[in-house]
């Protein structure tokens, strides 16, 4: 089951309303994307913690509807 780019962005923004999110399809299959997420929520957090916040925002869809998400995260 595939996810749309807009759905991924909406889930991330619902969890981090200030986030600037850019989603790019890596393959045209709805399962492989890259995301750049910039949010104040990341300030003072390690890269692993930042990625965990993004994965948590996807509400369990990683590994199911969404197979792969390459992340670049940072604070503004």
N, C-alpha and C positions, 0 to 999 in steps of 0.2 A: 504494500500500500504506500503510495507516494505522498509527499507533502509539497505544497506550493510555496514559493519564496515568500509571498505575502503572509502566509500563515506562520511561517517561522519568525518573520519580523514582528508580527502582531503579538506572538507569545512572549518574545523577548521584551518588547516595549510594555506589555502588560505588567511584567515583573520589575522592569526598570524604566519608568516613564521618561526619564531624561536621556535615555540612550540614543545615540546616533548609530543606526544599524544599516549596514550594506551587505546584502546577500547576493552571492554569485553562484550560478549553477556551474559545477565542474564537469558534469556529464548531463546529457539531456534525458535523464531517467527519473527525475524527481526524488532521488535518494542520496545524491552526492552534491554537497554545497560547501562553499566557504563563506565565512561571515567575519566581518570586521565590526566590532562593537566597542563604542567609546561611551563610558558612563562614569559619573562621579562615584557610583557604588563600588567601583574597583579601587578607589584611592586607598593606599596603604595595604592592599591585599597582594599576596603572591600570585604569580601567573596561574598556578594550579587552583587557587581559591577563586580567581576571576573566572576561569573556565567552569568550575563547579557551579558558580552562580548562573552562568548561561545554560548549562545542562539542566539545572533545576528549573529554570524558566520554561523549558520545553516539556515539562510535566510527564516524564516517562516515555516520550516518543522516540528518544535516541535508541537505536538498536531495533526499533520496530518500524514505524512509518518513515523514520529518517535513519538511513544507514550510516552516513558519514557527514561530519561537519568539521571542516578545518577552521580553527578559530584564531583570530588575532584580536586581542583585547587590550584596552588601555584606559587610563583615567584621562580626562581632558586636560 
